[in-house]
């Protein structure tokens, strides 16, 4: 019995010790939490900036320099008029409050309910939206930063809370805070504050705004670039409707007013943009968008010096082309990308004809179009030479070929030419050979090859499988800069550097400068032998009218077709094409040119013959003035040139009754050239079920 009693006492004592231990841990944690909170609060207090109203409306412009350090533009220079609270229309105040801070007139700088809701959403992974009040946004836009992630983002958020409660709301009325909010921000199209925005977009005084106009402006505060009606009218219209919904939800408008306002499209009421644009606006837009993509900061809103890659002399060539070329009409468009092969620098762009506004659609970087046959060196022959050691001689049969999942592929002339070498397949751009090449390759290797060149395929499923239509450019798509960048590796001996338009940024904030440099490393993505073989073969595609003294020029063209049903619906002939491409590269530069229309209509289309003739004219006007003279591709040591006798019986050539033979010089990688050449028995395929075999004559 004594042993049992002692055991109970031991258990009881053990439980007491556990409780004491847990209590001590909780006390330590609570004390530590209090100390950390006190320390954090002290840190925020000591490092918070002073609220100086003089800084609200003062912002330096951002400067953009070319690759020689010459100033080409100052953007974001402020066009602003200050408005008092009693001059603001009620409909604009209602729209802003409903959209940004529904309890603005009730809280003291921090909306506890929204803050708790956002915190809960962050912890649970659900998207409950932000918790910034208008007052906190005034602090963020003027005195702290846009930092949103990590510890810096946390510091910024709590600094805004401190500034809002103890500085702004303490010393300023709600009316004054609203004035700070509506007068300070950039609102797109060179407008700062709501007064100039009203003038710019509607040619109205601020007091005369109606519901639809007020909703559009209120919707722009968070993302003026994204919701600029001159740049993204569809997004602007959708955002306007979101604001209208919020105004109805918070009781500012009736259901009838809501429905009527949502039916009004922005395009019906927006004023014409008459602003004169910089002659380098296309390149400026390219730079601004890249800065936004890489940093999250908009140069129109954040003051900075940007050192770009633009070569003014090359950009002038593009500008003069747009000005002087005789186009078939005013709607046909041309997008151009020019890359320095060695550095990956975008030295010039053709962002589109008739560019009359900032940040409008950029035809050099933002379009995605079918690349057509320009895809063949990237998806078919390049990988074949790289991974299977194909030579320029590697034999193919131009015959009817089907996709693996069905459907026969055709050549553009709907004919077949029988036995062809790889060089002939590429130079003559035979679709059937391209598909055969694709089907002989490992899909993962194709994916590795093209993605290393900055091309993004369209995958089937989650295993990164590339559909066979990519073999002839049947995917959407690429931009001129992307395509020029991909081809730059062929011109640079197999080395690729990511395309870029900026080298460094110097931020000009708070009286000090912060430098951000970008290091774009060159990577070897294919052997120099592969790059040389492609370059060597494509020299034979370049038109004799396109020439630069002493310089090797290689070319690949491509076209894409419309769906037959679309042509029939508009009663257009089958020779109407969608996209016309020309890529030309030398050892120095790669130039990609897209020619076409935004949309197919009965009046806006190109035929095959017109597009083929026009793209040679455009290529000549640009390439002959861009490329440097006396620049040659260097033949790598790993390349062997061999003369090969090609015999055929029956003949290879159509309409011939006698056997034929031909001696050709072909390129092989060292160790893969043939030890002997056999006669090749072949014939020109005539039937869909022809199954012509090619003997493997190239095995050493």
Secondary structure, 3 states (H helix, E strand, C coil): CHHHHHHHHHHHHHHHHHHHHHHHHHHHHHHHHHHHHHHHHHHHHHHCCCCCHHHCCCCCCEEEECCCCCEEEEECCCCECCCCHHHCCHHHHHHHHHHHCCCCCCCCCCCHHHHHHHHHHHHHCCCCCCCCCHHHHHHHHHCCCCCCCHHHHHHHHHHHHHHHHHHHHHHCCHHHHHHHHHHHCECCCCCEHHHHHHHHHHCCCHHHCCHHHHHHHHCCCCCCCCCCCCCCHHHHHHHHHHHHHHHHHCCCCCHHHHHHHHHCCHHHCCCCCCCCCCCCHHHHHHHHHHHHHHHCCCCCCCCEEEEECCCHHHHHHHHHHHHHCCCCCCCCEEEEEEEECCCCEEEEEECCCCCCCCCCCCCCCCCCECCHHHHHHHHHHHHHHHHHCCCCCCEEEECCEECCCCCEECCCCCCCCEEEEHHHHHHCCCHHHHHHHHHHCCHHHHHHHHHCCCCCCCEECCCCEECHHHHHCCCCCECHHHHHHHHHHHHCCCEECCCECEEEEEEEECCEEEEEECCCCCEECCCHHHHHHHHHHHHHHCCCCCCCCCCCCEEEEEEEECCHHHHHHCCCCCCEEEEEEEEEECCCEEEEEEEECCCCCCCCCEEHHHHHHHHHHHHHHHHHHHCCCCCCCCCCCCEEEEEEEEEECCCCCCCCCCCEEEEEEEEEECCCCCCCCCCCCCCCCCCCCCCCCCCCCCCC
